[in-house]
Amino acid sequence: MSTPTPRTRTVPVALPDEIFLARPWRSEAPARELRTLWLIERVGDRRVGFDKAAELAGLPQADFIRLLGERGVTIFDLDDDELAEELGGK
């Protein structure tokens, strides 16, 4: 039995030539970076969990969590009351 291939969608993104002048890029690099940044936004919006986002980005969870932290996105989905309760404040 074969594993089903996940469905994908290609999203064309137009980027100005000037961003490539400082450093030549292979086409895969911006696509990978944009995908990772988009997934970070989805984690921040609570639309996807960090573990699934890391998998979709093709990164180890620890690396993805580091990227989330660099961008101020937390992996904890607790409001202030829930956090206080977890920390023993209630």
C-alpha positions in Angstrom: 0.0 0.0 0.0 1.5 3.4 -1.0 1.3 6.5 1.2 -1.0 9.1 -0.3 0.8 12.2 -1.7 -0.3 15.4 0.1 -2.1 17.8 -2.0 -0.2 21.0 -2.7 -1.0 24.3 -4.2 1.4 26.6 -6.1 1.1 30.3 -5.4 2.9 32.6 -7.8 4.7 35.5 -6.2 6.2 38.3 -8.1 9.4 39.7 -6.6 11.2 42.7 -8.0 14.6 42.0 -9.6 16.3 44.5 -7.3 16.1 42.2 -4.3 18.3 39.7 -6.1 21.1 42.2 -6.9 22.9 42.0 -3.6 23.1 38.2 -3.7 22.1 35.7 -6.4 19.5 33.3 -5.3 18.4 30.0 -6.6 14.7 29.9 -7.1 14.2 27.3 -4.4 15.6 29.6 -1.7 12.9 32.4 -1.8 10.2 29.8 -2.1 11.4 27.9 0.9 11.8 31.1 2.9 8.4 32.4 2.0 6.8 29.1 2.8 8.5 29.1 6.2 7.4 32.7 6.9 3.9 31.9 5.9 3.8 28.9 8.2 5.1 31.1 11.1 2.2 33.5 10.5 -0.3 30.6 10.5 1.1 29.4 13.9 0.8 33.0 15.2 -2.8 33.0 14.0 -3.4 29.7 15.8 -4.5 28.2 12.4 -1.8 25.4 12.5 0.2 23.8 15.3 3.9 24.4 15.5 4.6 20.7 15.1 2.7 20.5 11.8 4.1 23.7 10.6 7.7 22.5 11.3 6.9 19.3 9.3 5.5 21.3 6.4 8.5 23.6 6.4 10.8 20.6 6.3 12.5 21.7 9.5 13.2 19.9 12.8 10.8 21.1 15.5 13.6 22.7 17.5 14.8 24.8 14.6 11.2 25.9 13.8 10.6 26.8 17.5 13.8 28.9 17.4 12.4 30.7 14.3 9.1 31.3 16.0 10.9 32.8 19.0 13.0 35.1 16.8 9.7 36.5 15.4 8.0 36.8 18.8 5.5 33.9 18.1 4.9 31.6 21.1 4.1 28.0 20.9 1.9 28.2 24.0 -1.8 28.7 23.4 -2.9 30.0 26.8 -4.7 33.2 27.7 -3.6 35.2 30.7 -6.0 33.4 33.1 -5.0 29.9 31.8 -1.3 30.8 32.1 -1.7 32.0 35.7 -3.6 28.8 36.6 -0.8 26.7 35.0 1.8 28.5 37.0 -0.2 28.0 40.2 -1.4 31.6 40.5 -5.1 30.6 40.9 
